[in-house]
Amino acid sequence: MRKTVVEFRNYTFKYRTQAEPTLSDINLTIYEGEKLLIAGPSGSGKSTLANSINGLVPFSYTGETEGVLQIMGHDPKELGLFGLSKLVGTVLQDTDSQFIGLTVGEDIAFALENDCVARTEMLDRVKAAAEMTNIHTHHLGHSPQALSGGQKQRVSIAGVLVDDVNILLFDEPLANLDPATGKYAMELIDRIHRETNATIIIIEHRLEDVLHCNVDRVVVMDEGRIIADTVPSELLSSNILKKAGIREPLYLTSLKYANCTIRSSDHPENINRIALEDSRQRLKEWFENTSVSSAGTESMPVLEFENINFSYQPSRQVLSNISFSVMKGEMLSIVGRNGAGKSTLSKLICGFEKPDTGRILLDGSNIENDSISTRAVKVGMVMQNPNHMISKPMIFDEVALGLVTRGHRKEQINRQVEKVLKICGLYPFRNWPVSALSYGQKKRVTIASILVLDPQMIILDEPTAGQDFRHYTEFMEFLLKLNREEGTTIIMITHDMHLILEYTTRAIVMSEGCVIANDTPAAILTNDDVIAAASLKRTSLYDLSIRAGISDSRAFVQHFIDYDRRVRE
């Protein structure tokens, strides 16, 4: 008989400041050694459910509770936050906010220091946790802030593993990682699950990436309730994901376009296991006989990089001989691993940094001597970390700030701000404090604060990080409309391979500060050499075409892109 580690019975929770419950009538049992995925759109209650398990609800986020919750047979209120931390280890979405130690070793050892563990035992346990998470010994003396996104996540995982907790809770572990690192992260979590038999709970809406490794169950939430609790194969053969606004794996979308039947017995949860015997012919016919158009239009360059070199320190070159053009009215993606130089490139455009050598031309003019404010009239920048942009305590005031600074009338400000808040799915929260928002909602606030200014060009650094599929689709479709109807040029720095395929017509691939590819998304995401060099991830559409016996995989991927765009239009 399986041992119960988490049990919700008729559980309801309402935050102190809210009129309606965030969680309603939750009944859920999680068993020892289980690996569970909790998915759902923003506002569905999945984060509140997670915070109920780790004790942040109600000890940090107060409110009214009804029903029963037990963790390892204990009432969380009796254990307290410290007691719960000995049972539940949490790896936060924003790893920077989790670091305490000045070095990696100190941060991993923090829980042991609190327990007054002897130094010799502490060193052994820190070393063991570091080895399990593949943290190199020479990194133990480094500052956590100096590490890459993937390395930071490994430090956070080691910091909870060292305390030998029973339950590991991961809050959107893929949000800030490049595709290859995200794949490695899921494999690392899977290995930890197998080697420790800990109960693993993953909060994530990137379903296809999580299901790269086996998951025992998927719990789907919407509007504060559990709408599905089933195995992955049953979920992916149903229409629950569509109803809940969660993105299904791309290979399943392709099969549906070809009118293939998807059954739970076919193992649809994994591209390498799914049975295609009854689907191959239909997939080939859809590819060969469905006519789509992908004709592009000629345009003039609006932004040009000419032999750009840049370094923060003389001894370390960050950008080397960067040369490419962005066409007027284009939707372009810039991709590559963490630390490849993508964000640095955007800083040069906006004037936050100046190149060591080379020129940047905007509308044919050298912008070397243009101030940041002069460039901001034409170029709007949405930064990766929303906390680096937000300066007002209230949401409405934050979005309105740029218009206020530029001297617009109050009536015009109110009209434009309300319009953009609706587009970004933030209108219901317009009078909320920013501090009450999730990380993903803060991202939408920063996007809204730039959209409201109506710039000629928008640069978005990781626009979809922390966004659920519903809101992702809403604001991406708005950007697409802005691009097509107003001619706004849009540059997206992203790790999201789905975004590259669905919305951009060209991708610039960076690695080690250099441009290594400049091509269509279909060409890039089917090129194994480029994928390996830039830490990208091969699209599952490529794998589907191989398994279906379609010889021209690149053409198949491009066919899907064109067909999908036509369907969405």
SEVEX-785160 format. One record per residue (C-alpha): residue in one letter; y, x, z; chain. Coordinates in pm, 1 decimal, padded with zeros to 6 digits. Example, Ala and Ser with C-alpha at 12.3 -4.5 7.8 and 13.67 -1.06 7.14 Angstrom:
<rs>
R vokol        v        u        w drentor
R     A -00450.0  01230.0  00780.0       A
R     S -00106.0  01367.0  00714.0       A
</rs>
This chain:
<rs>
R vokol        v        u        w drentor
R     M  00000.0  00000.0  00000.0       A
R     R  00336.6  00139.7 -00104.4       A
R     K  00589.2  00215.9  00167.7       A
R     T  00923.6  00036.2  00145.5       A
R     V  01227.1  00267.3  00177.0       A
R     V  01511.5  00028.5  00081.2       A
R     E  01506.5 -00347.3  00119.9       A
R     F  01777.9 -00604.8  00047.5       A
R     R  01707.7 -00965.0  00148.6       A
R     N  01961.7 -01232.2  00054.2       A
R     Y  02228.0 -00964.1  00087.0       A
R     T  02592.3 -01051.5  00018.6       A
R     F  02897.2 -00828.3  00060.6       A
R     K  03267.2 -00908.4  00025.3       A
R     Y  03533.8 -00639.4  00052.4       A
R     R  03798.4 -00709.5  00312.7       A
R     T  04071.7 -00733.8  00049.7       A
R     Q  03878.2 -00954.5 -00195.2       A
R     A  03856.4 -01332.4 -00214.3       A
R     E  03506.3 -01340.4 -00367.6       A
R     P  03191.6 -01140.4 -00286.7       A
R     T  03122.7 -00829.7 -00494.2       A
R     L  02749.4 -00863.3 -00424.3       A
R     S  02583.6 -01204.5 -00404.4       A
R     D  02233.2 -01290.4 -00285.4       A
R     I  02075.1 -00951.2 -00359.8       A
R     N  01698.2 -00932.6 -00319.7       A
R     L  01561.8 -00589.6 -00403.4       A
R     T  01281.7 -00368.4 -00272.6       A
R     I  01263.1  00004.1 -00354.7       A
R     Y  00943.5  00191.0 -00275.6       A
R     E  00872.4  00545.1 -00161.6       A
R     G  00851.4  00794.3 -00448.7       A
R     E  00989.9  00547.8 -00701.3       A
R     K  01238.4  00640.3 -00972.2       A
R     L  01481.0  00354.3 -01026.9       A
R     L  01766.1  00307.9 -01271.8       A
R     I  02047.3  00066.1 -01181.6       A
R     A  02254.6 -00033.1 -01485.6       A
R     G  02534.0 -00278.2 -01548.7       A
R     P  02888.7 -00307.6 -01681.4       A
R     S  03194.7 -00205.1 -01479.0       A
R     G  03257.1 -00453.9 -01201.9       A
R     S  02893.5 -00564.3 -01197.8       A
R     G  02849.4 -00443.7 -00839.6       A
R     K  02615.3 -00149.3 -00905.9       A
R     S  02844.3  00101.7 -00730.7       A
R     T  02882.8 -00131.3 -00431.9       A
R     L  02503.7 -00165.2 -00418.5       A
R     A  02472.4  00213.9 -00418.3       A
R     N  02740.4  00246.3 -00150.5       A
R     S  02551.1 -00004.3  00063.7       A
R     I  02248.4  00226.9  00046.7       A
R     N  02434.4  00548.1  00135.4       A
R     G  02651.1  00383.7  00404.3       A
R     L  02994.8  00402.2  00243.4       A
R     V  02968.9  00023.0  00269.7       A
R     P  03060.1 -00078.7  00536.2       A
R     F  03158.2  00244.2  00717.5       A
R     S  03422.0  00360.7  00465.9       A
R     Y  03474.1  00041.1  00263.3       A
R     T  03494.3 -00242.4  00513.4       A
R     G  03408.0 -00603.7  00448.5       A
R     E  03192.2 -00900.2  00539.8       A
R     T  02813.5 -00872.0  00515.4       A
R     E  02547.8 -01142.5  00509.7       A
R     G  02171.1 -01110.5  00483.9       A
R     V  01949.2 -00813.4  00560.6       A
R     L  01954.4 -00449.0  00449.5       A
R     Q  01708.9 -00192.7  00579.7       A
R     I  01688.3  00178.8  00494.8       A
R     M  01356.3  00339.8  00589.9       A
R     G  01299.2  00044.9  00825.1       A
R     H  01633.5  00089.0  01003.0       A
R     D  01948.7 -00119.9  01013.8       A
R     P  02223.8  00099.9  00858.0       A
R     K  02475.1 -00023.4  01116.4       A
R     E  02259.0  00125.4  01390.5       A
R     L  02209.5  00456.7  01211.1       A
R     G  02575.6  00509.5  01130.8       A
R     L  02709.9  00713.9  00839.8       A
R     F  02581.8  01043.8  00979.4       A
R     G  02235.9  00902.4  01046.5       A
R     L  02216.4  00760.4  00695.1       A
R     S  02315.9  01097.1  00547.2       A
R     K  01989.2  01238.2  00685.6       A
R     L  01794.6  00980.4  00484.5       A
R     V  02007.6  00935.3  00170.8       A
R     G  02161.4  01221.9 -00027.3       A
R     T  02431.9  01122.9 -00277.9       A
R     V  02545.4  01319.8 -00583.7       A
R     L  02882.5  01180.6 -00685.8       A
R     Q  03009.2  01124.4 -01040.1       A
R     D  03313.6  01344.1 -00966.2       A
R     T  03143.5  01658.3 -00833.7       A
R     D  03475.4  01829.6 -00753.2       A
R     S  03541.8  01572.1 -00481.3       A
R     Q  03208.9  01659.7 -00315.0       A
R     F  03264.3  02033.7 -00265.7       A
R     I  03349.1  02163.7  00082.6       A
R     G  03243.5  02530.1  00092.5       A
R     L  03452.7  02811.7 -00051.8       A
R     T  03145.9  02952.1 -00224.6       A
R     V  02838.1  02795.4 -00382.7       A
R     G  02618.7  02926.8 -00102.2       A
R     E  02848.6  02788.5  00167.8       A
R     D  02861.1  02450.7 -00001.0       A
R     I  02482.8  02423.4 -00025.5       A
R     A  02451.0  02530.3  00339.6       A
R     F  02708.9  02284.4  00474.2       A
R     A  02460.2  02025.9  00607.9       A
R     L  02252.9  02300.6  00771.3       A
R     E  02560.4  02446.0  00942.2       A
R     N  02636.9  02102.4  01084.3       A
R     D  02284.4  02094.2  01229.2       A
R     C  02325.4  02444.1  01378.5       A
R     V  02024.2  02575.6  01184.4       A
R     A  01947.1  02941.4  01254.4       A
R     R  02096.8  03179.8  00996.9       A
R     T  01764.0  03323.1  00876.9       A
R     E  01618.7  02975.8  00821.4       A
R     M  01944.0  02863.5  00659.5       A
R     L  01935.6  03148.9  00405.9       A
R     D  01574.9  03070.2  00316.8       A
R     R  01645.5  02697.8  00268.6       A
R     V  01960.9  02761.6  00062.6       A
R     K  01766.4  03002.5 -00157.3       A
R     A  01484.5  02748.3 -00201.0       A
R     A  01729.1  02468.5 -00293.8       A
R     A  01908.8  02699.4 -00537.6       A
R     E  01580.4  02797.7 -00703.5       A
R     M  01470.4  02434.4 -00738.8       A
R     T  01797.9  02347.2 -00915.3       A
R     N  01801.7  02667.0 -01126.5       A
R     I  02113.1  02812.8 -00963.6       A
R     H  02113.1  03188.1 -01020.5       A
R     T  02138.1  03404.4 -00709.0       A
R     H  02454.8  03578.3 -00832.4       A
R     H  02631.4  03238.5 -00845.7       A
R     L  02589.4  03183.9 -00469.1       A
R     G  02899.7  03394.0 -00402.5       A
R     H  03112.2  03222.5 -00668.9       A
R     S  03366.6  02946.6 -00606.8       A
R     P  03222.8  02604.2 -00705.2       A
R     Q  03546.5  02532.9 -00892.2       A
R     A  03482.4  02827.9 -01124.6       A
R     L  03155.9  02681.7 -01256.5       A
R     S  03087.1  02466.3 -01562.5       A
R     G  03029.2  02092.2 -01529.9       A
R     G  02651.8  02128.8 -01542.1       A
R     Q  02652.3  02412.2 -01287.0       A
R     K  02872.6  02207.6 -01051.1       A
R     Q  02626.2  01920.9 -01067.2       A
R     R  02337.5  02153.0 -00981.2       A
R     V  02530.1  02275.4 -00674.6       A
R     S  02584.6  01915.0 -00562.8       A
R     I  02213.9  01838.3 -00606.8       A
R     A  02116.4  02151.8 -00412.6       A
R     G  02354.5  02050.8 -00134.7       A
R     V  02162.5  01727.9 -00072.9       A
R     L  01815.3  01872.8 -00136.5       A
R     V  01865.5  02138.6  00129.6       A
R     D  01873.5  01866.7  00397.1       A
R     D  01529.0  01734.1  00292.7       A
R     V  01642.9  01373.3  00246.6       A
R     N  01403.5  01090.3  00156.7       A
R     I  01627.4  00920.9 -00100.9       A
R     L  01836.8  01087.2 -00373.3       A
R     L  02116.0  00871.9 -00515.7       A
R     F  02286.1  00984.0 -00840.2       A
R     D  02615.5  00813.1 -00930.8       A
R     E  02659.8  00840.2 -01310.7       A
R     P  02516.3  01194.2 -01336.5       A
R     L  02585.2  01215.1 -01713.2       A
R     A  02953.1  01118.5 -01710.2       A
R     N  03115.5  01463.7 -01743.0       A
R     L  02839.8  01666.4 -01906.4       A
R     D  02791.9  01781.9 -02263.3       A
R     P  02485.1  01628.2 -02435.8       A
R     A  02252.0  01925.1 -02394.9       A
R     T  02350.0  01970.0 -02029.2       A
R     G  02305.3  01596.3 -01971.9       A
R     K  01954.8  01617.5 -02117.2       A
R     Y  01880.6  01913.5 -01891.7       A
R     A  02020.4  01721.5 -01590.7       A
R     M  01781.6  01431.0 -01650.2       A
R     E  01491.2  01674.9 -01686.3       A
R     L  01596.5  01847.5 -01363.0       A
R     I  01610.3  01513.9 -01176.5       A
R     D  01268.3  01428.7 -01320.2       A
R     R  01124.0  01762.3 -01204.5       A
R     I  01270.8  01718.1 -00855.8       A
R     H  01113.5  01371.6 -00845.5       A
R     R  00769.9  01507.7 -00936.7       A
R     E  00783.6  01807.9 -00703.6       A
R     T  00933.0  01643.6 -00393.3       A
R     N  00812.2  01282.7 -00425.7       A
R     A  01161.1  01175.8 -00315.0       A
R     T  01278.8  00828.7 -00405.9       A
R     I  01528.5  00863.2 -00691.7       A
R     I  01800.8  00605.7 -00761.0       A
R     I  02018.7  00661.7 -01069.9       A
R     I  02337.4  00463.3 -01139.2       A
R     E  02411.9  00502.5 -01510.8       A
R     H  02497.3  00295.5 -01817.3       A
R     R  02390.5  00556.7 -02076.3       A
R     L  02045.4  00404.4 -02100.2       A
R     E  01908.2  00605.5 -02392.3       A
R     D  01990.6  00936.7 -02224.9       A
R     V  01837.7  00837.7 -01889.8       A
R     L  01519.8  00712.0 -02056.3       A
R     H  01470.6  01054.9 -02212.3       A
R     C  01252.8  01098.3 -01900.7       A
R     N  01025.6  00838.4 -01744.6       A
R     V  01174.4  00570.4 -01518.2       A
R     D  00960.0  00335.2 -01311.1       A
R     R  01195.0  00037.6 -01308.5       A
R     V  01535.4 -00071.5 -01433.1       A
R     V  01755.7 -00305.0 -01231.3       A
R     V  02031.0 -00469.3 -01436.8       A
R     M  02334.9 -00612.6 -01260.1       A
R     D  02611.3 -00840.7 -01379.2       A
R     E  02886.1 -01018.3 -01186.1       A
R     G  02748.5 -00907.0 -00852.9       A
R     R  02394.6 -01031.8 -00908.3       A
R     I  02064.7 -00882.0 -01021.1       A
R     I  01982.5 -01037.0 -01358.3       A
R     A  01676.0 -00823.1 -01432.7       A
R     D  01432.4 -00608.0 -01237.8       A
R     T  01161.5 -00487.3 -01469.6       A
R     V  00995.2 -00192.2 -01640.3       A
R     P  01183.9 -00021.0 -01926.3       A
R     S  00949.3 -00147.2 -02199.8       A
R     E  01000.1 -00511.5 -02099.9       A
R     L  01376.5 -00467.1 -02074.7       A
R     L  01416.8 -00304.0 -02416.5       A
R     S  01208.9 -00570.9 -02589.5       A
R     S  01430.9 -00847.6 -02448.1       A
R     N  01792.9 -00950.8 -02512.0       A
R     I  01907.1 -00878.5 -02153.9       A
R     L  02103.2 -00565.2 -02245.8       A
R     K  02308.8 -00750.8 -02505.3       A
R     K  02387.6 -01031.1 -02259.4       A
R     A  02495.5 -00781.5 -01994.6       A
R     G  02705.7 -00571.5 -02233.3       A
R     I  02494.7 -00256.4 -02205.4       A
R     R  02437.3 -00032.9 -02505.7       A
R     E  02079.3 -00023.8 -02630.1       A
R     P  01932.8  00297.6 -02779.5       A
R     L  02052.9  00357.5 -03135.5       A
R     Y  01701.4  00377.1 -03276.4       A
R     L  01639.1  00020.8 -03153.4       A
R     T  01961.0 -00097.6 -03318.1       A
R     S  01842.0  00056.8 -03643.9       A
R     L  01502.9 -00115.3 -03617.4       A
R     K  01674.7 -00447.8 -03554.6       A
R     Y  01897.0 -00397.8 -03860.3       A
R     A  01573.9 -00357.9 -04058.2       A
R     N  01439.7 -00686.3 -03909.1       A
R     C  01158.3 -00511.2 -03723.8       A
R     T  00992.5 -00680.8 -03428.1       A
R     I  01023.7 -00487.8 -03100.2       A
R     R  00743.2 -00558.0 -02852.4       A
R     S  00700.9 -00423.9 -02499.5       A
R     S  00352.0 -00300.8 -02590.0       A
R     D  00509.7 -00070.2 -02852.1       A
R     H  00676.0  00144.4 -02580.2       A
R     P  01033.9  00098.7 -02708.0       A
R     E  01175.8  00294.0 -02412.6       A
R     N  01128.4  00632.8 -02578.3       A
R     I  01176.6  00742.6 -02939.3       A
R     N  00880.0  00981.1 -02912.0       A
R     R  00641.1  00711.3 -02790.1       A
R     I  00749.2  00396.7 -02972.6       A
R     A  00481.3  00258.5 -03205.1       A
R     L  00607.7  00231.2 -03564.1       A
R     E  00295.4  00129.2 -03754.2       A
R     D  00432.9 -00221.0 -03826.7       A
R     S  00792.5 -00104.0 -03881.0       A
R     R  00780.1  00194.1 -04117.2       A
R     Q  00779.9 -00004.8 -04440.4       A
R     R  01060.4 -00238.6 -04335.4       A
R     L  01269.5  00056.9 -04218.8       A
R     K  01220.2  00234.9 -04553.3       A
R     E  01309.0 -00080.4 -04746.5       A
R     W  01624.1 -00133.2 -04540.2       A
R     F  01727.9  00226.3 -04603.8       A
R     E  01649.6  00223.9 -04974.8       A
R     N  01754.9 -00127.3 -05073.2       A
R     T  02054.3 -00214.3 -04853.1       A
R     S  02378.4 -00129.4 -05027.4       A
R     V  02668.6  00003.3 -04819.0       A
R     S  02988.5  00181.7 -04909.9       A
R     S  03124.9  00487.6 -04732.7       A
R     A  03406.1  00578.7 -04968.8       A
R     G  03693.3  00761.0 -04801.0       A
R     T  04061.7  00775.1 -04894.7       A
R     E  04275.3  01076.4 -04978.9       A
R     S  04546.3  01167.6 -04728.2       A
R     M  04795.5  01438.8 -04640.1       A
R     P  04761.8  01672.1 -04340.3       A
R     V  04954.7  01560.3 -04031.6       A
R     L  04838.5  01842.7 -03803.2       A
R     E  04743.7  02195.0 -03913.9       A
R     F  04607.8  02492.8 -03722.1       A
R     E  04662.4  02829.0 -03887.7       A
R     N  04472.9  03127.6 -03741.7       A
R     I  04526.7  03025.6 -03377.9       A
R     N  04430.2  03275.9 -03107.2       A
R     F  04477.4  03212.5 -02735.8       A
R     S  04375.3  03358.5 -02400.2       A
R     Y  04461.2  03266.4 -02042.0       A
R     Q  04391.6  03626.6 -01941.8       A
R     P  04418.6  03932.9 -02168.3       A
R     S  04056.2  04026.6 -02106.7       A
R     R  03909.7  03690.6 -02211.6       A
R     Q  03974.8  03527.8 -02547.6       A
R     V  03949.5  03145.7 -02522.6       A
R     L  04029.6  03054.1 -02885.3       A
R     S  03961.4  03281.2 -03182.0       A
R     N  04100.0  03235.2 -03532.9       A
R     I  04111.2  02854.0 -03525.4       A
R     S  04202.8  02704.2 -03862.2       A
R     F  04158.6  02340.9 -03969.1       A
R     S  04365.2  02037.2 -04063.0       A
R     V  04379.0  01680.5 -03932.8       A
R     M  04465.1  01423.5 -04198.3       A
R     K  04717.2  01146.4 -04147.4       A
R     G  04544.4  00826.2 -04034.7       A
R     E  04216.1  01005.4 -03959.6       A
R     M  03981.4  00941.9 -03665.7       A
R     L  03849.0  01287.4 -03584.5       A
R     S  03621.0  01414.1 -03308.0       A
R     I  03617.5  01760.3 -03153.6       A
R     V  03283.4  01842.0 -02991.4       A
R     G  03106.9  02128.9 -02819.7       A
R     R  02973.3  02243.0 -02483.8       A
R     N  03180.0  02261.5 -02164.4       A
R     G  03410.1  02561.8 -02184.5       A
R     A  03405.6  02585.5 -02565.7       A
R     G  03786.7  02558.0 -02584.4       A
R     K  03822.9  02190.2 -02681.7       A
R     S  04063.2  02090.6 -02404.5       A
R     T  04260.4  02413.6 -02448.4       A
R     L  04318.9  02316.1 -02810.4       A
R     S  04474.7  01987.0 -02698.0       A
R     K  04702.3  02170.7 -02452.7       A
R     L  04835.6  02381.7 -02738.4       A
R     I  04914.7  02071.0 -02942.7       A
R     C  05105.9  01910.4 -02655.1       A
R     G  05291.2  02228.6 -02560.7       A
R     F  05130.3  02279.6 -02218.7       A
R     E  05025.8  02623.1 -02346.1       A
R     K  05149.1  02837.1 -02636.7       A
R     P  04922.2  03026.7 -02878.0       A
R     D  04916.4  03406.4 -02867.4       A
R     T  04918.8  03420.9 -03247.3       A
R     G  04909.4  03171.6 -03533.7       A
R     R  05096.2  02848.5 -03610.1       A
R     I  05058.4  02478.0 -03537.5       A
R     L  05224.2  02249.1 -03791.6       A
R     L  05304.8  01882.1 -03725.3       A
R     D  05410.7  01689.4 -04036.4       A
R     G  05447.3  02025.6 -04209.3       A
R     S  05688.4  02171.6 -03950.6       A
R     N  05613.1  02454.0 -03709.9       A
R     I  05627.5  02310.6 -03354.3       A
R     E  05635.4  02647.9 -03179.2       A
R     N  05985.1  02589.5 -03034.1       A
R     D  05948.1  02213.6 -02969.6       A
R     S  05952.9  02111.0 -02603.2       A
R     I  05677.3  01907.6 -02439.3       A
R     S  05902.6  01599.2 -02433.4       A
R     T  05986.0  01637.9 -02803.0       A
R     R  05618.3  01657.2 -02895.6       A
R     A  05537.2  01361.1 -02665.9       A
R     V  05740.6  01125.7 -02887.6       A
R     K  05482.1  01173.7 -03164.4       A
R     V  05171.2  01285.3 -02974.2       A
R     G  05019.0  01102.6 -02678.6       A
R     M  04762.0  01284.9 -02465.9       A
R     V  04501.9  01118.5 -02241.9       A
R     M  04354.5  01385.8 -02013.9       A
R     Q  03989.6  01411.6 -01911.2       A
R     N  04051.0  01375.7 -01536.7       A
R     P  04256.0  01060.3 -01467.3       A
R     N  04373.3  01199.6 -01132.9       A
R     H  04568.6  01466.2 -01324.1       A
R     M  04782.0  01199.1 -01496.0       A
R     I  04836.2  00919.5 -01244.5       A
R     S  05158.8  00940.5 -01041.8       A
R     K  05235.1  00582.3 -00933.5       A
R     P  05050.0  00395.0 -00657.1       A
R     M  05032.4  00060.7 -00843.2       A
R     I  04854.8 -00002.6 -01174.0       A
R     F  05132.4 -00197.1 -01346.6       A
R     D  05394.1  00063.3 -01249.2       A
R     E  05174.0  00348.9 -01375.3       A
R     V  05126.0  00192.2 -01719.4       A
R     A  05496.0  00102.0 -01740.1       A
R     L  05621.9  00447.6 -01635.7       A
R     G  05666.0  00591.9 -01985.0       A
R     L  05858.4  00287.3 -02106.6       A
R     V  06080.2  00293.4 -01796.8       A
R     T  06152.3  00663.3 -01849.4       A
R     R  06252.3  00595.6 -02208.6       A
R     G  06495.8  00323.3 -02103.3       A
R     H  06329.3  00010.0 -02242.0       A
R     R  06442.7 -00333.9 -02122.5       A
R     K  06246.1 -00501.7 -01845.5       A
R     E  06134.7 -00794.9 -02064.2       A
R     Q  06002.0 -00560.5 -02332.6       A
R     I  05827.3 -00345.3 -02071.4       A
R     N  05653.9 -00646.4 -01915.6       A
R     R  05542.3 -00776.1 -02256.7       A
R     Q  05402.7 -00443.8 -02378.8       A
R     V  05235.2 -00351.7 -02050.0       A
R     E  05060.9 -00689.7 -02018.0       A
R     K  04940.2 -00667.1 -02378.9       A
R     V  04787.2 -00320.9 -02328.5       A
R     L  04638.0 -00409.9 -01990.0       A
R     K  04451.4 -00697.0 -02156.3       A
R     I  04326.7 -00467.4 -02432.0       A
R     C  04196.2 -00214.6 -02178.8       A
R     G  04033.1 -00479.1 -01958.2       A
R     L  04274.5 -00414.9 -01669.9       A
R     Y  04486.1 -00729.0 -01669.2       A
R     P  04302.5 -00890.9 -01371.6       A
R     F  04381.1 -00576.6 -01168.1       A
R     R  04746.4 -00541.2 -01273.9       A
R     N  04880.2 -00580.0 -00917.9       A
R     W  04611.9 -00361.1 -00756.2       A
R     P  04674.6 -00014.4 -00612.8       A
R     V  04529.0  00263.4 -00828.5       A
R     S  04337.7  00393.2 -00525.6       A
R     A  04118.7  00079.7 -00529.0       A
R     L  03981.6  00156.2 -00877.2       A
R     S  03663.7  00333.9 -00978.9       A
R     Y  03676.9  00659.8 -01174.7       A
R     G  03607.8  00474.1 -01499.7       A
R     Q  03878.7  00217.1 -01430.3       A
R     K  04127.8  00495.9 -01361.0       A
R     K  04038.6  00636.5 -01704.4       A
R     R  04137.6  00304.7 -01857.7       A
R     V  04469.9  00312.8 -01671.2       A
R     T  04554.6  00651.1 -01824.4       A
R     I  04455.8  00530.4 -02170.4       A
R     A  04674.7  00221.8 -02124.9       A
R     S  04970.9  00435.7 -02012.7       A
R     I  04960.2  00622.9 -02345.7       A
R     L  04879.1  00327.5 -02571.7       A
R     V  05183.1  00141.2 -02440.5       A
R     L  05411.9  00411.4 -02587.5       A
R     D  05285.6  00356.1 -02945.1       A
R     P  05261.5  00725.2 -03045.1       A
R     Q  05200.3  00852.3 -03399.6       A
R     M  04898.1  01053.0 -03285.0       A
R     I  04672.5  01003.5 -02983.1       A
R     I  04450.4  01274.1 -02836.3       A
R     L  04183.6  01145.6 -02599.6       A
R     D  03989.0  01391.4 -02384.8       A
R     E  03651.8  01231.9 -02299.3       A
R     P  03772.2  00871.1 -02346.3       A
R     T  03433.2  00711.1 -02281.2       A
R     A  03335.7  00904.2 -01966.3       A
R     G  03266.4  00650.4 -01692.5       A
R     Q  03316.1  00353.5 -01926.7       A
R     D  03062.0  00077.1 -01967.6       A
R     F  02970.4 -00035.2 -02319.1       A
R     R  03172.9 -00356.4 -02307.3       A
R     H  03503.4 -00189.8 -02218.0       A
R     Y  03422.3  00112.3 -02433.5       A
R     T  03380.2 -00120.5 -02732.0       A
R     E  03697.0 -00318.3 -02654.8       A
R     F  03933.7 -00024.3 -02641.4       A
R     M  03757.7  00170.7 -02918.6       A
R     E  03786.7 -00131.9 -03146.2       A
R     F  04154.7 -00149.7 -03051.6       A
R     L  04195.9  00218.9 -03139.9       A
R     L  04018.6  00152.1 -03469.0       A
R     K  04255.1 -00136.5 -03540.5       A
R     L  04553.6  00082.3 -03447.1       A
R     N  04420.8  00350.8 -03678.7       A
R     R  04365.3  00118.2 -03974.4       A
R     E  04665.3 -00113.2 -03945.8       A
R     E  04929.9  00122.7 -03807.7       A
R     G  04799.1  00448.9 -03951.8       A
R     T  04782.1  00612.6 -03608.2       A
R     T  04596.5  00942.9 -03617.2       A
R     I  04335.8  00968.0 -03341.8       A
R     I  04165.9  01282.3 -03215.0       A
R     M  03882.1  01244.1 -02963.8       A
R     I  03747.0  01533.9 -02760.6       A
R     T  03409.5  01403.4 -02654.1       A
R     H  03051.8  01462.0 -02544.1       A
R     D  02956.2  01108.9 -02652.9       A
R     M  02732.5  01138.7 -02958.3       A
R     H  02736.5  00761.5 -03006.3       A
R     L  03115.6  00762.9 -03031.9       A
R     I  03104.5  01039.1 -03292.6       A
R     L  02862.1  00841.4 -03507.4       A
R     E  03022.8  00500.7 -03470.4       A
R     Y  03394.3  00571.8 -03488.6       A
R     T  03482.0  00910.1 -03637.0       A
R     T  03455.1  01014.9 -03998.9       A
R     R  03465.0  01389.1 -03934.6       A
R     A  03378.3  01623.4 -03649.2       A
R     I  03502.8  01969.7 -03562.3       A
R     V  03235.1  02161.2 -03369.3       A
R     M  03341.3  02440.1 -03133.0       A
R     S  03138.3  02710.5 -02961.8       A
R     E  03264.0  03012.7 -02766.7       A
R     G  03622.4  02943.8 -02877.0       A
R     C  03542.0  02930.1 -03249.4       A
R     V  03502.0  02649.2 -03503.5       A
R     I  03140.1  02666.0 -03617.9       A
R     A  03124.6  02342.8 -03819.6       A
R     N  03363.0  02098.7 -03988.7       A
R     D  03164.9  01813.5 -04142.3       A
R     T  03059.3  01448.4 -04117.4       A
R     P  02891.6  01333.9 -03792.7       A
R     A  02569.5  01263.7 -03984.1       A
R     A  02558.8  01620.7 -04115.0       A
R     I  02633.0  01774.3 -03775.3       A
R     L  02391.7  01567.7 -03565.5       A
R     T  02103.1  01649.1 -03800.3       A
R     N  02171.5  02025.1 -03807.5       A
R     D  01952.1  02191.9 -03545.5       A
R     D  02137.3  02525.8 -03564.0       A
R     V  02476.9  02368.7 -03495.2       A
R     I  02328.1  02141.9 -03227.0       A
R     A  02178.1  02440.8 -03042.6       A
R     A  02491.9  02654.2 -03069.7       A
R     A  02725.9  02380.7 -02942.6       A
R     S  02497.3  02216.7 -02680.8       A
R     L  02492.3  01889.0 -02868.5       A
R     K  02200.6  01648.0 -02885.0       A
R     R  02018.2  01544.3 -03199.6       A
R     T  02065.4  01175.1 -03265.5       A
R     S  01759.9  00956.5 -03208.0       A
R     L  01821.3  00813.5 -03557.5       A
R     Y  01712.0  01150.4 -03696.7       A
R     D  01392.3  01139.6 -03491.6       A
R     L  01332.8  00780.4 -03602.3       A
R     S  01360.1  00875.2 -03969.5       A
R     I  01115.9  01165.1 -03923.5       A
R     R  00863.2  00944.8 -03748.6       A
R     A  00905.9  00673.9 -04013.1       A
R     G  00834.0  00921.5 -04292.4       A
R     I  01182.3  00911.3 -04447.0       A
R     S  01239.0  01246.7 -04614.6       A
R     D  01621.6  01251.7 -04626.0       A
R     S  01707.2  01218.9 -04257.1       A
R     R  02074.4  01299.6 -04303.5       A
R     A  02112.8  01023.3 -04560.4       A
R     F  01933.1  00782.7 -04326.1       A
R     V  02173.5  00860.6 -04041.9       A
R     Q  02473.7  00817.7 -04272.8       A
R     H  02326.3  00489.5 -04399.3       A
R     F  02305.7  00363.3 -04039.3       A
R     I  02666.5  00467.7 -03970.6       A
R     D  02798.8  00286.3 -04277.8       A
R     Y  02586.1 -00023.0 -04220.0       A
R     D  02680.4 -00038.4 -03851.0       A
R     R  03052.4 -00015.3 -03933.4       A
R     R  03016.1 -00294.8 -04187.2       A
R     V  02840.2 -00514.5 -03927.7       A
R     R  03114.1 -00451.4 -03669.1       A
R     E  03388.1 -00532.2 -03918.0       A
</rs>
